[in-house]
Amino acid sequence: NTSECEKYACCPLPPYLEDSGCVVEEDDNGGRPLRDVCFHLLKLYSDRSYELDQLLDPRSVTSDPLDFRLSWHLWEVLRALNYSHLSQQSWGVLNTSYAAQLESEGLWEW
């Protein structure tokens, strides 16, 4: 019940936005605010059906929206832990985006 100027803690922003103050960065896809990947992991721990799209969004880790390295590896860990509620479309985008990133770095064999 505090006003906007009386917040006692900053939003859990991604590391690259931490020095920007308590500004809530809005997502272009649906108006959801950007949050740190650790925040999303805690939400997933408390609610097993938490939306994985937000967690696996590269912008929750890095300022480069095309850097899918951590997102892809995190998805592989989550799959091993039996989290499977990522849509087929999101799963396909994640795989093809990471494959394209590897190919552009000359690591096509991976």
C-alpha positions as CSV (number, residue, x, y, z in Angstrom):
1,N,0.0,0.0,0.0
2,T,2.8,2.4,-0.7
3,S,2.9,5.0,-3.4
4,E,5.2,4.6,-6.4
5,C,7.9,6.9,-4.9
6,E,7.9,5.1,-1.6
7,K,9.1,1.6,-2.7
8,Y,11.5,0.0,-0.3
9,A,13.1,-2.4,-2.8
10,C,13.9,-2.4,-6.5
11,C,12.3,-4.9,-8.8
12,P,14.4,-8.0,-9.5
13,L,15.9,-6.7,-12.8
14,P,18.3,-8.7,-15.0
15,P,21.9,-8.0,-14.2
16,Y,22.5,-5.7,-17.1
17,L,19.7,-3.4,-15.9
18,E,20.6,-3.4,-12.2
19,D,22.3,0.0,-12.3
20,S,19.3,1.7,-13.9
21,G,17.5,2.2,-10.6
22,C,14.0,1.0,-9.8
23,V,12.7,1.4,-13.3
24,V,10.5,-1.4,-14.5
25,E,11.4,-2.3,-18.0
26,E,8.4,-3.4,-20.0
27,D,8.5,-6.3,-22.4
28,D,7.5,-5.6,-26.0
29,N,5.5,-8.9,-26.2
30,G,2.5,-8.4,-24.0
31,G,3.6,-5.7,-21.6
32,R,5.1,-8.1,-19.0
33,P,8.0,-6.5,-17.1
34,L,11.4,-8.0,-17.5
35,R,12.7,-9.9,-14.4
36,D,15.9,-11.6,-13.5
37,V,16.2,-15.3,-14.4
38,C,16.7,-16.1,-10.6
39,F,13.4,-14.5,-9.9
40,H,11.7,-16.7,-12.5
41,L,13.4,-19.8,-11.1
42,L,12.1,-19.0,-7.6
43,K,8.6,-18.5,-9.1
44,L,8.9,-21.8,-10.9
45,Y,9.9,-23.4,-7.6
46,S,6.9,-22.0,-5.8
47,D,4.5,-22.7,-8.7
48,R,5.4,-25.7,-10.8
49,S,3.1,-24.5,-13.6
50,Y,4.8,-21.0,-13.9
51,E,5.1,-19.9,-17.5
52,L,8.5,-21.0,-18.9
53,D,8.5,-18.5,-21.8
54,Q,9.4,-15.7,-19.3
55,L,12.1,-17.8,-17.7
56,L,13.7,-18.8,-20.9
57,D,13.6,-15.3,-22.5
58,P,17.2,-14.4,-23.2
59,R,16.6,-10.8,-22.0
60,S,16.2,-12.1,-18.4
61,V,19.9,-12.8,-18.5
62,T,21.6,-10.6,-21.2
63,S,20.9,-7.5,-23.1
64,D,21.3,-9.4,-26.4
65,P,17.8,-10.8,-27.3
66,L,19.5,-13.2,-29.8
67,D,21.8,-14.8,-27.3
68,F,20.1,-18.2,-26.5
69,R,23.1,-19.9,-24.9
70,L,21.9,-19.9,-21.3
71,S,18.2,-20.2,-22.2
72,W,18.8,-23.4,-24.2
73,H,21.0,-25.0,-21.5
74,L,18.5,-24.0,-18.8
75,W,15.7,-25.6,-20.8
76,E,17.7,-28.8,-21.0
77,V,18.2,-28.8,-17.3
78,L,14.5,-28.1,-16.7
79,R,13.5,-30.9,-19.1
80,A,15.7,-33.3,-17.1
81,L,13.8,-32.2,-14.0
82,N,10.5,-33.1,-15.7
83,Y,9.3,-29.6,-16.5
84,S,7.6,-30.1,-19.9
85,H,5.0,-27.3,-20.1
86,L,6.8,-25.3,-22.8
87,S,4.8,-25.0,-26.0
88,Q,6.0,-26.7,-29.1
89,Q,6.4,-23.4,-30.9
90,S,8.5,-21.9,-28.1
91,W,10.6,-25.1,-27.9
92,G,11.2,-25.0,-31.7
93,V,12.1,-21.3,-31.6
94,L,14.6,-22.0,-28.7
95,N,16.2,-24.9,-30.6
96,T,16.5,-23.2,-34.0
97,S,17.7,-19.9,-32.5
98,Y,20.4,-21.6,-30.5
99,A,21.4,-23.7,-33.6
100,A,21.6,-20.5,-35.7
101,Q,23.7,-18.8,-33.1
102,L,26.1,-21.8,-33.0
103,E,26.3,-21.8,-36.8
104,S,27.0,-18.1,-37.0
105,E,29.9,-18.6,-34.6
106,G,31.4,-21.3,-36.8
107,L,30.3,-24.1,-34.5
108,W,27.9,-25.7,-37.0
109,E,28.9,-29.3,-35.9
110,W,27.5,-28.7,-32.5
